[in-house]
Amino acid sequence: MRPGDEQAITEGKKIYDRWCRSCHLADGSGRIGPNLNDDQWNYPRTATDQGKFEIIYAGGAGAMPAFGNRLERLGSHPPETFRFGV
């Protein structure tokens, strides 16, 4: 994805609304899942783009499920595309 890729941002927003919003809220401020808007992370690796991708793809400790197979079936970008594109 290139920065400013409007199609990827739109697709990412749809995915975020479908699968992420219930735990991270519409604005990313967090409810069950952590706040996605600040720079406070429980583990240093989650502060990196690769770490965020790995958690979205394979899941994380606690309640974060893996979304890799779902995204692959859609041929889709990760929801972080939307988050970083806003």
PyMOL Python script that loads the backbone (N, CA, C, O; Angstrom):
from pymol import cmd

cmd.read_pdbstr("""\
ATOM      1  N   MET A   1       0.831  -1.175   0.000  1.00  0.00           N
ATOM      2  CA  MET A   1       0.000   0.000   0.000  1.00  0.00           C
ATOM      3  C   MET A   1       0.874   1.235   0.000  1.00  0.00           C
ATOM      4  O   MET A   1       1.856   1.314   0.737  1.00  0.00           O
ATOM      5  N   ARG A   2       0.515   2.188  -0.822  1.00  0.00           N
ATOM      6  CA  ARG A   2       1.198   3.476  -0.845  1.00  0.00           C
ATOM      7  C   ARG A   2       0.470   4.442   0.076  1.00  0.00           C
ATOM      8  O   ARG A   2      -0.754   4.378   0.191  1.00  0.00           O
ATOM      9  N   PRO A   3       1.210   5.350   0.744  1.00  0.00           N
ATOM     10  CA  PRO A   3       0.533   6.374   1.558  1.00  0.00           C
ATOM     11  C   PRO A   3      -0.485   7.133   0.712  1.00  0.00           C
ATOM     12  O   PRO A   3      -0.206   7.503  -0.428  1.00  0.00           O
ATOM     13  N   GLY A   4      -1.645   7.356   1.273  1.00  0.00           N
ATOM     14  CA  GLY A   4      -2.691   8.075   0.559  1.00  0.00           C
ATOM     15  C   GLY A   4      -3.487   7.222  -0.418  1.00  0.00           C
ATOM     16  O   GLY A   4      -4.257   7.761  -1.212  1.00  0.00           O
ATOM     17  N   ASP A   5      -3.321   5.913  -0.379  1.00  0.00           N
ATOM     18  CA  ASP A   5      -4.055   5.002  -1.264  1.00  0.00           C
ATOM     19  C   ASP A   5      -5.504   4.948  -0.783  1.00  0.00           C
ATOM     20  O   ASP A   5      -5.843   4.177   0.115  1.00  0.00           O
ATOM     21  N   GLU A   6      -6.344   5.771  -1.388  1.00  0.00           N
ATOM     22  CA  GLU A   6      -7.732   5.925  -0.936  1.00  0.00           C
ATOM     23  C   GLU A   6      -8.515   4.623  -0.989  1.00  0.00           C
ATOM     24  O   GLU A   6      -9.334   4.363  -0.107  1.00  0.00           O
ATOM     25  N   GLN A   7      -8.284   3.812  -1.989  1.00  0.00           N
ATOM     26  CA  GLN A   7      -8.999   2.535  -2.086  1.00  0.00           C
ATOM     27  C   GLN A   7      -8.644   1.624  -0.912  1.00  0.00           C
ATOM     28  O   GLN A   7      -9.526   0.999  -0.323  1.00  0.00           O
ATOM     29  N   ALA A   8      -7.358   1.547  -0.571  1.00  0.00           N
ATOM     30  CA  ALA A   8      -6.926   0.718   0.554  1.00  0.00           C
ATOM     31  C   ALA A   8      -7.468   1.263   1.871  1.00  0.00           C
ATOM     32  O   ALA A   8      -7.849   0.493   2.753  1.00  0.00           O
ATOM     33  N   ILE A   9      -7.505   2.592   2.007  1.00  0.00           N
ATOM     34  CA  ILE A   9      -8.032   3.203   3.228  1.00  0.00           C
ATOM     35  C   ILE A   9      -9.520   2.898   3.374  1.00  0.00           C
ATOM     36  O   ILE A   9      -9.977   2.562   4.467  1.00  0.00           O
ATOM     37  N   THR A  10     -10.270   3.011   2.300  1.00  0.00           N
ATOM     38  CA  THR A  10     -11.706   2.706   2.328  1.00  0.00           C
ATOM     39  C   THR A  10     -11.944   1.242   2.674  1.00  0.00           C
ATOM     40  O   THR A  10     -12.808   0.928   3.493  1.00  0.00           O
ATOM     41  N   GLU A  11     -11.183   0.350   2.057  1.00  0.00           N
ATOM     42  CA  GLU A  11     -11.310  -1.085   2.334  1.00  0.00           C
ATOM     43  C   GLU A  11     -10.941  -1.379   3.789  1.00  0.00           C
ATOM     44  O   GLU A  11     -11.629  -2.142   4.467  1.00  0.00           O
ATOM     45  N   GLY A  12      -9.854  -0.771   4.262  1.00  0.00           N
ATOM     46  CA  GLY A  12      -9.427  -0.965   5.648  1.00  0.00           C
ATOM     47  C   GLY A  12     -10.473  -0.495   6.642  1.00  0.00           C
ATOM     48  O   GLY A  12     -10.674  -1.127   7.679  1.00  0.00           O
ATOM     49  N   LYS A  13     -11.147   0.619   6.332  1.00  0.00           N
ATOM     50  CA  LYS A  13     -12.195   1.130   7.220  1.00  0.00           C
ATOM     51  C   LYS A  13     -13.358   0.148   7.304  1.00  0.00           C
ATOM     52  O   LYS A  13     -13.897  -0.078   8.387  1.00  0.00           O
ATOM     53  N   LYS A  14     -13.747  -0.435   6.181  1.00  0.00           N
ATOM     54  CA  LYS A  14     -14.829  -1.430   6.195  1.00  0.00           C
ATOM     55  C   LYS A  14     -14.451  -2.632   7.053  1.00  0.00           C
ATOM     56  O   LYS A  14     -15.267  -3.126   7.831  1.00  0.00           O
ATOM     57  N   ILE A  15     -13.217  -3.098   6.910  1.00  0.00           N
ATOM     58  CA  ILE A  15     -12.749  -4.243   7.698  1.00  0.00           C
ATOM     59  C   ILE A  15     -12.687  -3.873   9.172  1.00  0.00           C
ATOM     60  O   ILE A  15     -13.115  -4.649  10.027  1.00  0.00           O
ATOM     61  N   TYR A  16     -12.155  -2.685   9.477  1.00  0.00           N
ATOM     62  CA  TYR A  16     -12.071  -2.234  10.865  1.00  0.00           C
ATOM     63  C   TYR A  16     -13.473  -2.174  11.467  1.00  0.00           C
ATOM     64  O   TYR A  16     -13.689  -2.653  12.581  1.00  0.00           O
ATOM     65  N   ASP A  17     -14.414  -1.597  10.749  1.00  0.00           N
ATOM     66  CA  ASP A  17     -15.784  -1.491  11.266  1.00  0.00           C
ATOM     67  C   ASP A  17     -16.400  -2.859  11.507  1.00  0.00           C
ATOM     68  O   ASP A  17     -17.172  -3.037  12.449  1.00  0.00           O
ATOM     69  N   ARG A  18     -16.065  -3.822  10.666  1.00  0.00           N
ATOM     70  CA  ARG A  18     -16.651  -5.160  10.789  1.00  0.00           C
ATOM     71  C   ARG A  18     -16.030  -5.969  11.926  1.00  0.00           C
ATOM     72  O   ARG A  18     -16.749  -6.616  12.688  1.00  0.00           O
ATOM     73  N   TRP A  19     -14.697  -5.940  12.048  1.00  0.00           N
ATOM     74  CA  TRP A  19     -14.032  -6.860  12.963  1.00  0.00           C
ATOM     75  C   TRP A  19     -13.307  -6.213  14.132  1.00  0.00           C
ATOM     76  O   TRP A  19     -13.008  -6.901  15.107  1.00  0.00           O
ATOM     77  N   CYS A  20     -13.017  -4.948  14.078  1.00  0.00           N
ATOM     78  CA  CYS A  20     -12.171  -4.323  15.111  1.00  0.00           C
ATOM     79  C   CYS A  20     -12.935  -3.361  16.016  1.00  0.00           C
ATOM     80  O   CYS A  20     -12.627  -3.220  17.199  1.00  0.00           O
ATOM     81  N   ARG A  21     -13.904  -2.724  15.452  1.00  0.00           N
ATOM     82  CA  ARG A  21     -14.631  -1.655  16.140  1.00  0.00           C
ATOM     83  C   ARG A  21     -15.249  -2.090  17.469  1.00  0.00           C
ATOM     84  O   ARG A  21     -15.269  -1.314  18.424  1.00  0.00           O
ATOM     85  N   SER A  22     -15.742  -3.297  17.534  1.00  0.00           N
ATOM     86  CA  SER A  22     -16.423  -3.738  18.757  1.00  0.00           C
ATOM     87  C   SER A  22     -15.484  -3.769  19.962  1.00  0.00           C
ATOM     88  O   SER A  22     -15.929  -3.541  21.087  1.00  0.00           O
ATOM     89  N   CYS A  23     -14.213  -4.041  19.756  1.00  0.00           N
ATOM     90  CA  CYS A  23     -13.251  -4.078  20.871  1.00  0.00           C
ATOM     91  C   CYS A  23     -12.428  -2.791  20.997  1.00  0.00           C
ATOM     92  O   CYS A  23     -12.054  -2.400  22.103  1.00  0.00           O
ATOM     93  N   HIS A  24     -12.149  -2.141  19.880  1.00  0.00           N
ATOM     94  CA  HIS A  24     -11.280  -0.960  19.897  1.00  0.00           C
ATOM     95  C   HIS A  24     -12.055   0.346  19.721  1.00  0.00           C
ATOM     96  O   HIS A  24     -11.455   1.420  19.729  1.00  0.00           O
ATOM     97  N   LEU A  25     -13.371   0.271  19.565  1.00  0.00           N
ATOM     98  CA  LEU A  25     -14.282   1.406  19.365  1.00  0.00           C
ATOM     99  C   LEU A  25     -14.053   2.088  18.020  1.00  0.00           C
ATOM    100  O   LEU A  25     -13.005   1.929  17.395  1.00  0.00           O
ATOM    101  N   ALA A  26     -15.050   2.845  17.592  1.00  0.00           N
ATOM    102  CA  ALA A  26     -15.018   3.489  16.273  1.00  0.00           C
ATOM    103  C   ALA A  26     -13.824   4.420  16.118  1.00  0.00           C
ATOM    104  O   ALA A  26     -13.249   4.522  15.034  1.00  0.00           O
ATOM    105  N   ASP A  27     -13.452   5.096  17.195  1.00  0.00           N
ATOM    106  CA  ASP A  27     -12.346   6.055  17.116  1.00  0.00           C
ATOM    107  C   ASP A  27     -11.003   5.448  17.523  1.00  0.00           C
ATOM    108  O   ASP A  27     -10.004   6.165  17.582  1.00  0.00           O
ATOM    109  N   GLY A  28     -10.958   4.150  17.805  1.00  0.00           N
ATOM    110  CA  GLY A  28      -9.716   3.474  18.167  1.00  0.00           C
ATOM    111  C   GLY A  28      -9.269   3.700  19.602  1.00  0.00           C
ATOM    112  O   GLY A  28      -8.156   3.321  19.964  1.00  0.00           O
ATOM    113  N   SER A  29     -10.115   4.312  20.429  1.00  0.00           N
ATOM    114  CA  SER A  29      -9.715   4.649  21.799  1.00  0.00           C
ATOM    115  C   SER A  29      -9.700   3.445  22.743  1.00  0.00           C
ATOM    116  O   SER A  29      -9.164   3.537  23.848  1.00  0.00           O
ATOM    117  N   GLY A  30     -10.271   2.340  22.328  1.00  0.00           N
ATOM    118  CA  GLY A  30     -10.192   1.106  23.104  1.00  0.00           C
ATOM    119  C   GLY A  30     -11.338   0.900  24.063  1.00  0.00           C
ATOM    120  O   GLY A  30     -11.850   1.844  24.664  1.00  0.00           O
ATOM    121  N   ARG A  31     -11.729  -0.343  24.196  1.00  0.00           N
ATOM    122  CA  ARG A  31     -12.727  -0.773  25.170  1.00  0.00           C
ATOM    123  C   ARG A  31     -12.207  -2.070  25.749  1.00  0.00           C
ATOM    124  O   ARG A  31     -11.543  -2.059  26.786  1.00  0.00           O
ATOM    125  N   ILE A  32     -12.492  -3.184  25.107  1.00  0.00           N
ATOM    126  CA  ILE A  32     -11.894  -4.463  25.498  1.00  0.00           C
ATOM    127  C   ILE A  32     -10.444  -4.490  25.000  1.00  0.00           C
ATOM    128  O   ILE A  32      -9.529  -4.886  25.721  1.00  0.00           O
ATOM    129  N   GLY A  33     -10.266  -4.064  23.761  1.00  0.00           N
ATOM    130  CA  GLY A  33      -8.928  -3.983  23.185  1.00  0.00           C
ATOM    131  C   GLY A  33      -8.256  -2.679  23.576  1.00  0.00           C
ATOM    132  O   GLY A  33      -8.924  -1.746  24.023  1.00  0.00           O
ATOM    133  N   PRO A  34      -6.935  -2.604  23.413  1.00  0.00           N
ATOM    134  CA  PRO A  34      -6.213  -1.400  23.820  1.00  0.00           C
ATOM    135  C   PRO A  34      -6.485  -0.199  22.921  1.00  0.00           C
ATOM    136  O   PRO A  34      -6.995  -0.327  21.808  1.00  0.00           O
ATOM    137  N   ASN A  35      -6.131   0.959  23.437  1.00  0.00           N
ATOM    138  CA  ASN A  35      -6.191   2.203  22.679  1.00  0.00           C
ATOM    139  C   ASN A  35      -5.203   2.096  21.520  1.00  0.00           C
ATOM    140  O   ASN A  35      -4.044   1.736  21.723  1.00  0.00           O
ATOM    141  N   LEU A  36      -5.652   2.403  20.323  1.00  0.00           N
ATOM    142  CA  LEU A  36      -4.792   2.347  19.142  1.00  0.00           C
ATOM    143  C   LEU A  36      -4.282   3.724  18.739  1.00  0.00           C
ATOM    144  O   LEU A  36      -3.538   3.853  17.766  1.00  0.00           O
ATOM    145  N   ASN A  37      -4.678   4.748  19.481  1.00  0.00           N
ATOM    146  CA  ASN A  37      -4.360   6.122  19.097  1.00  0.00           C
ATOM    147  C   ASN A  37      -3.144   6.709  19.789  1.00  0.00           C
ATOM    148  O   ASN A  37      -2.647   7.756  19.373  1.00  0.00           O
ATOM    149  N   ASP A  38      -2.658   6.067  20.821  1.00  0.00           N
ATOM    150  CA  ASP A  38      -1.510   6.624  21.531  1.00  0.00           C
ATOM    151  C   ASP A  38      -0.272   5.775  21.254  1.00  0.00           C
ATOM    152  O   ASP A  38      -0.339   4.797  20.510  1.00  0.00           O
ATOM    153  N   ASP A  39       0.822   6.139  21.835  1.00  0.00           N
ATOM    154  CA  ASP A  39       2.068   5.400  21.637  1.00  0.00           C
ATOM    155  C   ASP A  39       2.431   4.536  22.827  1.00  0.00           C
ATOM    156  O   ASP A  39       3.601   4.209  23.024  1.00  0.00           O
ATOM    157  N   GLN A  40       1.442   4.163  23.623  1.00  0.00           N
ATOM    158  CA  GLN A  40       1.691   3.313  24.784  1.00  0.00           C
ATOM    159  C   GLN A  40       1.327   1.871  24.432  1.00  0.00           C
ATOM    160  O   GLN A  40       0.166   1.555  24.169  1.00  0.00           O
ATOM    161  N   TRP A  41       2.338   1.007  24.434  1.00  0.00           N
ATOM    162  CA  TRP A  41       2.151  -0.389  24.080  1.00  0.00           C
ATOM    163  C   TRP A  41       2.668  -1.255  25.221  1.00  0.00           C
ATOM    164  O   TRP A  41       3.652  -0.907  25.873  1.00  0.00           O
ATOM    165  N   ASN A  42       2.012  -2.374  25.459  1.00  0.00           N
ATOM    166  CA  ASN A  42       2.431  -3.283  26.524  1.00  0.00           C
ATOM    167  C   ASN A  42       3.755  -3.969  26.217  1.00  0.00           C
ATOM    168  O   ASN A  42       4.510  -4.302  27.130  1.00  0.00           O
ATOM    169  N   TYR A  43       4.037  -4.179  24.946  1.00  0.00           N
ATOM    170  CA  TYR A  43       5.246  -4.870  24.529  1.00  0.00           C
ATOM    171  C   TYR A  43       5.934  -4.044  23.444  1.00  0.00           C
ATOM    172  O   TYR A  43       5.263  -3.560  22.533  1.00  0.00           O
ATOM    173  N   PRO A  44       7.240  -3.874  23.518  1.00  0.00           N
ATOM    174  CA  PRO A  44       7.946  -3.041  22.538  1.00  0.00           C
ATOM    175  C   PRO A  44       7.684  -3.441  21.086  1.00  0.00           C
ATOM    176  O   PRO A  44       7.586  -2.577  20.215  1.00  0.00           O
ATOM    177  N   ARG A  45       7.570  -4.743  20.821  1.00  0.00           N
ATOM    178  CA  ARG A  45       7.369  -5.184  19.436  1.00  0.00           C
ATOM    179  C   ARG A  45       6.055  -4.668  18.851  1.00  0.00           C
ATOM    180  O   ARG A  45       5.970  -4.430  17.646  1.00  0.00           O
ATOM    181  N   THR A  46       5.039  -4.493  19.679  1.00  0.00           N
ATOM    182  CA  THR A  46       3.752  -4.024  19.153  1.00  0.00           C
ATOM    183  C   THR A  46       3.802  -2.562  18.728  1.00  0.00           C
ATOM    184  O   THR A  46       2.863  -2.075  18.098  1.00  0.00           O
ATOM    185  N   ALA A  47       4.866  -1.863  19.056  1.00  0.00           N
ATOM    186  CA  ALA A  47       5.019  -0.477  18.616  1.00  0.00           C
ATOM    187  C   ALA A  47       5.542  -0.396  17.186  1.00  0.00           C
ATOM    188  O   ALA A  47       5.585   0.690  16.607  1.00  0.00           O
ATOM    189  N   THR A  48       5.943  -1.535  16.607  1.00  0.00           N
ATOM    190  CA  THR A  48       6.466  -1.541  15.238  1.00  0.00           C
ATOM    191  C   THR A  48       5.370  -1.946  14.259  1.00  0.00           C
ATOM    192  O   THR A  48       4.408  -2.616  14.635  1.00  0.00           O
ATOM    193  N   ASP A  49       5.522  -1.536  13.004  1.00  0.00           N
ATOM    194  CA  ASP A  49       4.553  -1.934  11.978  1.00  0.00           C
ATOM    195  C   ASP A  49       4.502  -3.449  11.828  1.00  0.00           C
ATOM    196  O   ASP A  49       3.426  -4.031  11.696  1.00  0.00           O
ATOM    197  N   GLN A  50       5.673  -4.083  11.850  1.00  0.00           N
ATOM    198  CA  GLN A  50       5.712  -5.545  11.726  1.00  0.00           C
ATOM    199  C   GLN A  50       5.004  -6.204  12.903  1.00  0.00           C
ATOM    200  O   GLN A  50       4.260  -7.167  12.717  1.00  0.00           O
ATOM    201  N   GLY A  51       5.228  -5.696  14.108  1.00  0.00           N
ATOM    202  CA  GLY A  51       4.575  -6.252  15.288  1.00  0.00           C
ATOM    203  C   GLY A  51       3.062  -6.113  15.219  1.00  0.00           C
ATOM    204  O   GLY A  51       2.340  -7.044  15.578  1.00  0.00           O
ATOM    205  N   LYS A  52       2.574  -4.975  14.768  1.00  0.00           N
ATOM    206  CA  LYS A  52       1.126  -4.770  14.625  1.00  0.00           C
ATOM    207  C   LYS A  52       0.552  -5.742  13.604  1.00  0.00           C
ATOM    208  O   LYS A  52      -0.499  -6.344  13.828  1.00  0.00           O
ATOM    209  N   PHE A  53       1.252  -5.892  12.477  1.00  0.00           N
ATOM    210  CA  PHE A  53       0.800  -6.830  11.457  1.00  0.00           C
ATOM    211  C   PHE A  53       0.725  -8.246  12.023  1.00  0.00           C
ATOM    212  O   PHE A  53      -0.260  -8.953  11.807  1.00  0.00           O
ATOM    213  N   GLU A  54       1.766  -8.659  12.749  1.00  0.00           N
ATOM    214  CA  GLU A  54       1.795 -10.010  13.305  1.00  0.00           C
ATOM    215  C   GLU A  54       0.630 -10.253  14.255  1.00  0.00           C
ATOM    216  O   GLU A  54       0.048 -11.338  14.255  1.00  0.00           O
ATOM    217  N   ILE A  55       0.290  -9.267  15.055  1.00  0.00           N
ATOM    218  CA  ILE A  55      -0.828  -9.426  15.986  1.00  0.00           C
ATOM    219  C   ILE A  55      -2.148  -9.505  15.232  1.00  0.00           C
ATOM    220  O   ILE A  55      -2.997 -10.335  15.557  1.00  0.00           O
ATOM    221  N   ILE A  56      -2.328  -8.658  14.239  1.00  0.00           N
ATOM    222  CA  ILE A  56      -3.565  -8.727  13.443  1.00  0.00           C
ATOM    223  C   ILE A  56      -3.637 -10.067  12.726  1.00  0.00           C
ATOM    224  O   ILE A  56      -4.691 -10.702  12.706  1.00  0.00           O
ATOM    225  N   TYR A  57      -2.542 -10.498  12.144  1.00  0.00           N
ATOM    226  CA  TYR A  57      -2.536 -11.726  11.359  1.00  0.00           C
ATOM    227  C   TYR A  57      -2.677 -12.981  12.218  1.00  0.00           C
ATOM    228  O   TYR A  57      -3.486 -13.858  11.915  1.00  0.00           O
ATOM    229  N   ALA A  58      -1.884 -13.065  13.295  1.00  0.00           N
ATOM    230  CA  ALA A  58      -1.816 -14.314  14.061  1.00  0.00           C
ATOM    231  C   ALA A  58      -2.473 -14.245  15.433  1.00  0.00           C
ATOM    232  O   ALA A  58      -2.559 -15.262  16.121  1.00  0.00           O
ATOM    233  N   GLY A  59      -2.935 -13.074  15.844  1.00  0.00           N
ATOM    234  CA  GLY A  59      -3.552 -12.933  17.154  1.00  0.00           C
ATOM    235  C   GLY A  59      -2.517 -12.568  18.209  1.00  0.00           C
ATOM    236  O   GLY A  59      -1.312 -12.583  17.958  1.00  0.00           O
ATOM    237  N   GLY A  60      -3.014 -12.244  19.386  1.00  0.00           N
ATOM    238  CA  GLY A  60      -2.131 -11.837  20.464  1.00  0.00           C
ATOM    239  C   GLY A  60      -2.582 -12.446  21.776  1.00  0.00           C
ATOM    240  O   GLY A  60      -3.576 -13.168  21.842  1.00  0.00           O
ATOM    241  N   ALA A  61      -1.839 -12.142  22.804  1.00  0.00           N
ATOM    242  CA  ALA A  61      -2.192 -12.638  24.129  1.00  0.00           C
ATOM    243  C   ALA A  61      -3.539 -12.068  24.546  1.00  0.00           C
ATOM    244  O   ALA A  61      -3.882 -10.939  24.194  1.00  0.00           O
ATOM    245  N   GLY A  62      -4.283 -12.841  25.283  1.00  0.00           N
ATOM    246  CA  GLY A  62      -5.579 -12.361  25.748  1.00  0.00           C
ATOM    247  C   GLY A  62      -6.672 -12.613  24.731  1.00  0.00           C
ATOM    248  O   GLY A  62      -6.771 -13.711  24.183  1.00  0.00           O
ATOM    249  N   ALA A  63      -7.487 -11.617  24.476  1.00  0.00           N
ATOM    250  CA  ALA A  63      -8.690 -11.785  23.671  1.00  0.00           C
ATOM    251  C   ALA A  63      -8.506 -11.508  22.188  1.00  0.00           C
ATOM    252  O   ALA A  63      -9.448 -11.694  21.418  1.00  0.00           O
ATOM    253  N   MET A  64      -7.334 -11.072  21.762  1.00  0.00           N
ATOM    254  CA  MET A  64      -7.133 -10.718  20.349  1.00  0.00           C
ATOM    255  C   MET A  64      -7.054 -11.973  19.490  1.00  0.00           C
ATOM    256  O   MET A  64      -6.085 -12.728  19.570  1.00  0.00           O
ATOM    257  N   PRO A  65      -8.099 -12.198  18.650  1.00  0.00           N
ATOM    258  CA  PRO A  65      -8.077 -13.362  17.772  1.00  0.00           C
ATOM    259  C   PRO A  65      -7.215 -13.113  16.534  1.00  0.00           C
ATOM    260  O   PRO A  65      -6.877 -11.971  16.222  1.00  0.00           O
ATOM    261  N   ALA A  66      -6.872 -14.173  15.849  1.00  0.00           N
ATOM    262  CA  ALA A  66      -6.138 -14.083  14.588  1.00  0.00           C
ATOM    263  C   ALA A  66      -7.105 -13.753  13.454  1.00  0.00           C
ATOM    264  O   ALA A  66      -8.191 -14.324  13.365  1.00  0.00           O
ATOM    265  N   PHE A  67      -6.698 -12.827  12.593  1.00  0.00           N
ATOM    266  CA  PHE A  67      -7.526 -12.446  11.458  1.00  0.00           C
ATOM    267  C   PHE A  67      -6.874 -12.773  10.120  1.00  0.00           C
ATOM    268  O   PHE A  67      -7.438 -12.456   9.072  1.00  0.00           O
ATOM    269  N   GLY A  68      -5.704 -13.398  10.130  1.00  0.00           N
ATOM    270  CA  GLY A  68      -4.976 -13.679   8.902  1.00  0.00           C
ATOM    271  C   GLY A  68      -5.769 -14.445   7.873  1.00  0.00           C
ATOM    272  O   GLY A  68      -5.827 -14.039   6.712  1.00  0.00           O
ATOM    273  N   ASN A  69      -6.387 -15.553   8.273  1.00  0.00           N
ATOM    274  CA  ASN A  69      -7.143 -16.366   7.318  1.00  0.00           C
ATOM    275  C   ASN A  69      -8.338 -15.619   6.763  1.00  0.00           C
ATOM    276  O   ASN A  69      -8.653 -15.753   5.580  1.00  0.00           O
ATOM    277  N   ARG A  70      -9.004 -14.842   7.583  1.00  0.00           N
ATOM    278  CA  ARG A  70     -10.156 -14.073   7.112  1.00  0.00           C
ATOM    279  C   ARG A  70      -9.721 -13.040   6.079  1.00  0.00           C
ATOM    280  O   ARG A  70     -10.379 -12.871   5.053  1.00  0.00           O
ATOM    281  N   LEU A  71      -8.618 -12.352   6.345  1.00  0.00           N
ATOM    282  CA  LEU A  71      -8.141 -11.332   5.423  1.00  0.00           C
ATOM    283  C   LEU A  71      -7.646 -11.950   4.123  1.00  0.00           C
ATOM    284  O   LEU A  71      -7.870 -11.392   3.049  1.00  0.00           O
ATOM    285  N   GLU A  72      -6.980 -13.091   4.206  1.00  0.00           N
ATOM    286  CA  GLU A  72      -6.514 -13.759   2.995  1.00  0.00           C
ATOM    287  C   GLU A  72      -7.674 -14.178   2.105  1.00  0.00           C
ATOM    288  O   GLU A  72      -7.597 -14.055   0.883  1.00  0.00           O
ATOM    289  N   ARG A  73      -8.744 -14.670   2.707  1.00  0.00           N
ATOM    290  CA  ARG A  73      -9.917 -15.073   1.912  1.00  0.00           C
ATOM    291  C   ARG A  73     -10.518 -13.876   1.187  1.00  0.00           C
ATOM    292  O   ARG A  73     -11.058 -14.016   0.090  1.00  0.00           O
ATOM    293  N   LEU A  74     -10.425 -12.703   1.801  1.00  0.00           N
ATOM    294  CA  LEU A  74     -10.942 -11.492   1.166  1.00  0.00           C
ATOM    295  C   LEU A  74      -9.957 -10.889   0.179  1.00  0.00           C
ATOM    296  O   LEU A  74     -10.322 -10.010  -0.602  1.00  0.00           O
ATOM    297  N   GLY A  75      -8.709 -11.352   0.207  1.00  0.00           N
ATOM    298  CA  GLY A  75      -7.668 -10.737  -0.606  1.00  0.00           C
ATOM    299  C   GLY A  75      -7.449  -9.308  -0.172  1.00  0.00           C
ATOM    300  O   GLY A  75      -7.319  -8.413  -1.006  1.00  0.00           O
ATOM    301  N   SER A  76      -7.407  -9.090   1.126  1.00  0.00           N
ATOM    302  CA  SER A  76      -7.527  -7.773   1.695  1.00  0.00           C
ATOM    303  C   SER A  76      -6.279  -7.251   2.371  1.00  0.00           C
ATOM    304  O   SER A  76      -5.381  -8.009   2.737  1.00  0.00           O
ATOM    305  N   HIS A  77      -6.243  -5.920   2.530  1.00  0.00           N
ATOM    306  CA  HIS A  77      -5.208  -5.254   3.326  1.00  0.00           C
ATOM    307  C   HIS A  77      -5.585  -5.367   4.796  1.00  0.00           C
ATOM    308  O   HIS A  77      -6.769  -5.474   5.115  1.00  0.00           O
ATOM    309  N   PRO A  78      -4.608  -5.345   5.700  1.00  0.00           N
ATOM    310  CA  PRO A  78      -4.954  -5.352   7.124  1.00  0.00           C
ATOM    311  C   PRO A  78      -5.676  -4.066   7.526  1.00  0.00           C
ATOM    312  O   PRO A  78      -5.495  -3.027   6.891  1.00  0.00           O
ATOM    313  N   PRO A  79      -6.491  -4.134   8.576  1.00  0.00           N
ATOM    314  CA  PRO A  79      -7.197  -2.942   9.025  1.00  0.00           C
ATOM    315  C   PRO A  79      -6.272  -1.803   9.413  1.00  0.00           C
ATOM    316  O   PRO A  79      -6.695  -0.647   9.428  1.00  0.00           O
ATOM    317  N   GLU A  80      -5.016  -2.103   9.729  1.00  0.00           N
ATOM    318  CA  GLU A  80      -4.096  -1.024  10.080  1.00  0.00           C
ATOM    319  C   GLU A  80      -3.933  -0.051   8.922  1.00  0.00           C
ATOM    320  O   GLU A  80      -3.530   1.094   9.127  1.00  0.00           O
ATOM    321  N   THR A  81      -4.245  -0.499   7.693  1.00  0.00           N
ATOM    322  CA  THR A  81      -4.225   0.389   6.550  1.00  0.00           C
ATOM    323  C   THR A  81      -5.125   1.587   6.802  1.00  0.00           C
ATOM    324  O   THR A  81      -4.759   2.727   6.515  1.00  0.00           O
ATOM    325  N   PHE A  82      -6.293   1.316   7.337  1.00  0.00           N
ATOM    326  CA  PHE A  82      -7.222   2.403   7.657  1.00  0.00           C
ATOM    327  C   PHE A  82      -6.678   3.244   8.787  1.00  0.00           C
ATOM    328  O   PHE A  82      -6.681   4.472   8.705  1.00  0.00           O
ATOM    329  N   ARG A  83      -6.211   2.600   9.843  1.00  0.00           N
ATOM    330  CA  ARG A  83      -5.760   3.328  11.018  1.00  0.00           C
ATOM    331  C   ARG A  83      -4.625   4.276  10.681  1.00  0.00           C
ATOM    332  O   ARG A  83      -4.636   5.431  11.106  1.00  0.00           O
ATOM    333  N   PHE A  84      -3.636   3.800   9.916  1.00  0.00           N
ATOM    334  CA  PHE A  84      -2.507   4.654   9.580  1.00  0.00           C
ATOM    335  C   PHE A  84      -2.849   5.633   8.467  1.00  0.00           C
ATOM    336  O   PHE A  84      -2.136   6.615   8.262  1.00  0.00           O
ATOM    337  N   GLY A  85      -3.920   5.376   7.758  1.00  0.00           N
ATOM    338  CA  GLY A  85      -4.295   6.273   6.660  1.00  0.00           C
ATOM    339  C   GLY A  85      -5.134   7.448   7.097  1.00  0.00           C
ATOM    340  O   GLY A  85      -5.330   8.389   6.328  1.00  0.00           O
ATOM    341  N   VAL A  86      -5.629   7.411   8.309  1.00  0.00           N
ATOM    342  CA  VAL A  86      -6.510   8.482   8.781  1.00  0.00           C
ATOM    343  C   VAL A  86      -5.694   9.639   9.294  1.00  0.00           C
ATOM    344  O   VAL A  86      -6.255  10.642   9.737  1.00  0.00           O
TER     345      VAL A  86
END
""", "prot")
cmd.dss("prot")
cmd.show_as("cartoon", "prot")
cmd.util.cbc("prot")
cmd.orient("prot")
